[in-house]
């Protein structure tokens, strides 16, 4: 099937991603056209491998095998048609999310899309997927099959995890933007890449903190808990104490992320870049005062508030300093 990159984007970047991630879909729609396609492609492939890693009804050993096959496909060393058929046969019937079921219908097409983009876009996409896949493989190895509660052993492992699955995405985004805009940022490439890592890490850490109760039920704890024993869940007080330390770490990273956003020069690109940060600030604001019971019920920003943040963020984006002021407002509940 011979199609151009723009044809593949038109075919795959709409309803498929909209049903997989509504929040990221918002960001995609805000992006300028020159980077929308490659970022959408990278996300589509990463979510497909994430679906493999997260299907815990398949053994950890089999998931690792499929992630290795997926990595080989990224490098051009695996028959994508065979991989596609295998995923549909072994993984698709086990999905409970209709979006992920639909996602697995398009694995082969996503790899054809990868082959149609420019040489530089292929290079940066393959690089970020290599790092994401490493993070997903480590996840399978560290937590294994469900049934026994396991923990990351130290802060370095959590920092490594948040970089591999999300900080690397910030680097991918930044490399693409420097490639497509001569005047992308007021700061140097090196500084922007450092801030990009913090930005991605912060977004993933928000997920870890928000999803902690659900992850514990599924036998995994990404927060390193001093003295934790495999199979034994710590008290709610201990979990809350450790969470607060990582909430503070997340806030530090979000402040670097704001430096990143304020340095972005193209106004539309800056708006698309800052929206995930503003939503993260609001989510963290709700997490801070939330009790353990409230966290078990779920902490999230309502759709109405998302619309408000999009509108007020649009106005704040007209002057960069206002973005920092608005982010500070969002920290107050």
C-alpha positions as CSV (number, residue, x, y, z in Angstrom):
1,X,0.0,0.0,0.0
2,X,1.8,3.2,-1.2
3,X,0.7,6.3,0.5
4,X,2.4,9.6,1.4
5,X,3.0,10.6,5.0
6,X,0.2,13.2,4.8
7,X,-2.2,10.4,3.5
8,X,-1.3,8.2,6.4
9,X,-1.8,11.1,8.8
10,X,-5.3,11.8,7.4
11,X,-6.1,8.0,7.6
12,X,-4.8,7.3,11.1
13,X,-4.6,10.6,13.1
14,X,-8.3,11.2,13.6
15,X,-10.7,8.8,15.3
16,X,-8.0,6.2,16.2
17,X,-6.1,8.5,18.5
18,X,-9.2,10.3,19.7
19,X,-10.5,7.1,21.2
20,X,-7.1,6.1,22.7
21,X,-6.3,9.4,24.5
22,X,-8.7,12.3,24.6
23,X,-6.2,14.5,26.5
24,X,-3.3,14.0,24.1
25,X,-5.7,14.3,21.2
26,X,-6.5,17.9,22.3
27,X,-2.7,18.7,22.2
28,X,-2.4,17.1,18.7
29,X,-5.2,19.3,17.3
30,X,-3.4,22.4,18.6
31,X,-0.1,21.6,17.0
32,X,1.1,23.3,13.9
33,X,0.9,21.0,10.8
34,X,4.6,20.7,10.3
35,X,5.1,18.6,13.5
36,X,1.6,17.2,14.0
37,X,2.1,14.2,11.8
38,X,5.4,12.9,13.2
39,X,4.3,13.5,16.8
40,X,1.0,11.7,16.2
41,X,2.9,8.8,14.5
42,X,5.3,8.4,17.5
43,X,2.4,8.5,19.9
44,X,0.4,5.9,17.9
45,X,3.3,3.4,17.9
46,X,4.1,4.0,21.6
47,X,0.5,3.4,22.6
48,X,0.5,0.2,20.6
49,X,3.6,-1.1,22.4
50,X,2.1,0.1,25.7
51,X,-1.0,-1.9,25.1
52,X,1.3,-5.0,24.7
53,X,3.1,-4.2,27.9
54,X,-0.1,-3.6,29.9
55,X,-2.1,-6.7,28.8
56,X,-1.5,-8.5,32.1
57,X,-3.7,-11.5,31.2
58,X,-0.8,-12.4,28.9
59,X,2.2,-13.7,30.8
60,X,5.1,-11.4,31.4
61,X,7.4,-13.7,29.4
62,X,5.1,-13.5,26.3
63,X,4.7,-9.7,26.6
64,X,8.5,-9.4,26.7
65,X,8.7,-11.5,23.6
66,X,6.2,-9.4,21.7
67,X,7.9,-6.2,22.8
68,X,11.2,-7.6,21.4
69,X,9.4,-8.3,18.1
70,X,7.9,-4.8,18.2
71,X,11.4,-3.3,18.7
72,X,12.7,-5.4,15.7
73,X,9.8,-4.1,13.6
74,X,10.8,-0.5,14.5
75,X,14.3,-1.3,13.3
76,X,13.0,-2.9,10.1
77,X,14.0,-6.4,11.2
78,X,10.6,-8.0,11.7
79,X,7.8,-8.7,9.2
80,X,5.1,-6.2,10.3
81,X,2.3,-8.2,8.6
82,X,3.1,-11.2,10.8
83,X,3.4,-9.1,13.9
84,X,0.1,-7.4,13.2
85,X,-1.7,-10.7,12.7
86,X,-0.1,-12.1,15.9
87,X,-1.2,-9.1,18.0
88,X,-4.7,-9.3,16.6
89,X,-4.9,-13.0,17.5
90,X,-3.3,-12.9,21.0
91,X,-3.8,-9.4,22.4
92,X,-6.9,-7.8,20.7
93,X,-9.5,-10.2,22.2
94,X,-8.2,-9.4,25.7
95,X,-8.7,-5.6,25.5
96,X,-11.4,-4.1,27.6
97,X,-10.9,-0.5,26.2
98,X,-12.6,-0.2,22.7
99,X,-10.0,2.4,21.8
100,X,-7.1,0.0,22.3
101,X,-9.1,-2.7,20.5
102,X,-9.3,-0.4,17.5
103,X,-5.7,0.7,17.9
104,X,-4.5,-2.9,17.3
105,X,-6.4,-2.9,14.0
106,X,-3.8,-0.4,12.6
107,X,-0.4,-1.7,13.7
108,X,0.7,-2.7,10.2
109,X,-0.5,0.7,8.8
110,X,1.4,2.6,11.5
111,X,4.6,1.0,10.5
112,X,3.9,1.8,6.8
113,X,3.4,5.4,8.0
114,X,6.8,5.3,9.7
115,X,8.4,4.2,6.4
116,X,6.9,7.1,4.6
117,X,8.2,10.0,6.7
118,X,11.5,11.9,6.1
119,X,14.8,10.3,7.1
120,X,15.2,12.6,10.0
121,X,11.7,12.0,11.3
122,X,12.3,8.2,11.0
123,X,15.6,8.6,13.0
124,X,14.1,10.6,15.9
125,X,11.0,8.4,16.0
126,X,13.0,5.2,16.2
127,X,15.2,6.7,18.9
128,X,12.3,7.6,21.1
129,X,10.6,4.2,20.6
130,X,13.8,2.4,21.5
131,X,13.8,4.3,24.9
132,X,10.1,3.8,25.5
133,X,10.4,0.1,24.7
134,X,13.3,-0.3,27.1
135,X,11.1,1.3,29.8
136,X,8.2,-1.1,29.0
137,X,10.5,-4.1,29.0
138,X,11.9,-3.1,32.4
139,X,8.4,-2.7,33.6
140,X,7.5,-6.3,32.7
141,X,10.7,-7.6,34.2
142,X,10.4,-5.7,37.5
143,X,6.7,-6.4,38.1
144,X,6.3,-9.8,36.3
145,X,2.9,-11.5,36.4
146,X,0.1,-10.0,38.5
147,X,-0.7,-11.6,41.8
148,X,2.1,-10.4,44.1
149,X,2.6,-6.8,45.0
150,X,6.0,-5.6,43.9
151,X,7.8,-2.2,44.2
152,X,10.5,-0.2,42.5
153,X,13.5,-0.5,44.8
154,X,14.8,3.1,44.8
155,X,14.3,6.6,43.6
156,X,16.8,6.1,40.7
157,X,14.6,3.4,39.3
158,X,11.6,5.7,39.3
159,X,13.6,8.5,37.8
160,X,14.8,6.1,35.1
161,X,11.2,4.9,34.4
162,X,9.8,8.4,34.1
163,X,12.6,9.4,31.7
164,X,12.3,6.3,29.5
165,X,8.6,6.4,29.0
166,X,8.0,10.1,29.1
167,X,11.1,12.3,29.4
168,X,12.3,10.7,26.2
169,X,9.2,12.0,24.6
170,X,10.1,15.6,25.6
171,X,13.5,15.1,23.9
172,X,11.7,13.7,20.8
173,X,9.4,16.7,20.7
174,X,12.2,19.1,21.1
175,X,14.4,17.6,18.5
176,X,11.6,17.8,16.0
177,X,10.8,21.4,16.8
178,X,14.5,22.5,16.4
179,X,14.5,20.7,13.1
180,X,11.4,22.4,11.8
181,X,11.8,25.9,13.2
182,X,15.0,28.0,12.9
183,X,13.8,30.2,15.8
184,X,12.1,27.6,17.9
185,X,13.3,28.8,21.3
186,X,15.1,31.7,23.1
187,X,17.3,29.2,25.0
188,X,20.0,26.9,23.7
189,X,19.2,23.4,22.3
190,X,21.0,21.8,25.3
191,X,19.0,23.8,27.9
192,X,15.7,23.0,26.1
193,X,16.6,19.3,26.0
194,X,17.3,19.3,29.8
195,X,14.0,21.1,30.5
196,X,12.2,18.7,28.1
197,X,13.3,15.7,30.1
198,X,11.9,17.3,33.3
199,X,8.6,18.2,31.5
200,X,8.1,14.6,30.4
201,X,9.1,13.2,33.7
202,X,6.7,15.5,35.5
203,X,3.7,14.3,33.4
204,X,4.5,10.7,34.0
205,X,5.0,11.3,37.7
206,X,1.5,12.8,37.8
207,X,0.2,9.6,36.4
208,X,2.1,7.5,38.9
209,X,0.8,9.6,41.8
210,X,-2.8,9.7,40.6
211,X,-2.9,6.0,39.7
212,X,-1.2,4.7,42.8
213,X,-4.3,3.1,44.4
214,X,-5.2,1.3,41.1
215,X,-1.7,0.2,40.5
216,X,-1.5,-1.3,44.0
217,X,-4.6,-3.3,43.3
218,X,-2.8,-4.6,40.2
219,X,0.3,-5.7,42.1
220,X,2.7,-2.8,41.3
221,X,4.0,0.2,43.1
222,X,6.1,2.7,41.2
223,X,6.9,4.7,44.4
224,X,9.9,3.3,46.3
225,X,8.7,2.7,49.8
226,X,11.4,2.4,52.5
227,X,11.3,-1.0,54.1
228,X,8.5,-2.3,51.8
229,X,8.2,-6.1,51.6
230,X,7.1,-7.9,48.5
231,X,3.4,-8.9,48.8
232,X,2.7,-6.6,51.8
233,X,0.9,-3.3,51.2
234,X,2.1,-0.4,53.4
235,X,-0.3,1.6,55.5
236,X,-2.2,4.5,54.0
237,X,-0.2,6.9,56.2
238,X,3.1,5.6,54.7
239,X,1.8,5.8,51.2
240,X,0.6,9.4,51.7
241,X,3.9,10.4,53.3
242,X,5.9,9.0,50.4
243,X,3.5,10.5,47.9
244,X,3.9,14.0,49.3
245,X,7.7,13.8,48.8
246,X,7.2,12.9,45.1
247,X,4.5,15.6,44.7
248,X,7.2,18.1,45.7
249,X,9.6,16.5,43.2
250,X,6.9,16.8,40.6
251,X,6.4,20.5,41.3
252,X,10.1,21.1,40.8
253,X,9.9,19.4,37.4
254,X,6.8,21.4,36.5
255,X,8.7,24.6,37.2
256,X,11.4,23.6,34.8
257,X,8.6,22.6,32.3
258,X,7.3,26.2,32.6
259,X,10.7,27.6,31.8
260,X,10.6,25.4,28.7
261,X,7.2,26.6,27.6
262,X,8.0,30.3,28.1
263,X,11.1,29.9,25.9
264,X,9.2,28.5,22.9
265,X,8.9,31.3,20.3
266,X,6.1,30.3,17.8
267,X,2.9,31.3,19.6
268,X,0.7,28.4,18.4
269,X,3.4,25.9,19.2
270,X,3.8,27.4,22.6
271,X,0.1,27.1,23.3
272,X,0.1,23.4,22.3
273,X,3.2,22.9,24.4
274,X,1.9,24.5,27.6
275,X,-1.6,22.9,27.8
276,X,-0.4,19.6,29.2
277,X,1.6,21.5,31.9
278,X,-1.5,23.6,32.9
279,X,-3.6,20.4,33.2
280,X,-0.8,18.7,35.2
281,X,-0.7,21.7,37.6
282,X,-4.4,21.5,38.2
283,X,-4.3,17.7,38.7
284,X,-1.4,18.1,41.3
285,X,-3.4,20.8,43.0
286,X,-6.3,18.3,43.5
287,X,-3.9,15.6,44.6
288,X,-2.2,17.6,47.4
289,X,-5.2,17.9,49.8
290,X,-6.8,14.6,48.8
291,X,-7.0,11.9,51.4
292,X,-6.2,8.3,50.7
293,X,-9.9,7.4,50.4
294,X,-10.4,10.3,47.9
295,X,-7.4,9.1,45.9
296,X,-8.9,5.6,45.7
297,X,-12.1,7.1,44.2
298,X,-10.0,8.9,41.6
299,X,-8.7,12.4,41.2
300,X,-9.2,14.2,37.9
301,X,-9.8,17.5,36.2
302,X,-13.4,17.7,35.0
303,X,-14.2,18.2,31.3
304,X,-15.7,21.6,32.1
305,X,-12.6,22.7,33.8
306,X,-10.4,21.4,30.9
307,X,-12.4,23.7,28.6
308,X,-11.8,26.7,31.0
309,X,-8.1,26.0,31.1
310,X,-8.0,25.8,27.3
311,X,-9.7,29.2,27.1
312,X,-7.7,31.0,29.8
313,X,-4.5,29.4,28.7
314,X,-5.1,30.8,25.2
315,X,-5.3,34.3,26.6
316,X,-2.3,33.8,29.0
317,X,-0.2,32.5,26.1
318,X,-0.3,35.9,24.4
319,X,2.3,37.1,26.9
320,X,4.7,34.5,28.2
321,X,5.0,35.8,31.8
322,X,1.2,35.4,32.2
323,X,1.6,31.7,31.7
324,X,3.6,31.4,34.9
325,X,1.0,33.5,36.7
326,X,-1.8,31.4,35.5
327,X,0.0,28.2,36.4
328,X,0.4,29.5,40.0
329,X,-3.3,30.2,40.1
330,X,-4.0,26.6,39.1
331,X,-2.1,25.4,42.1
332,X,-4.8,26.8,44.4
333,X,-7.9,24.8,45.1
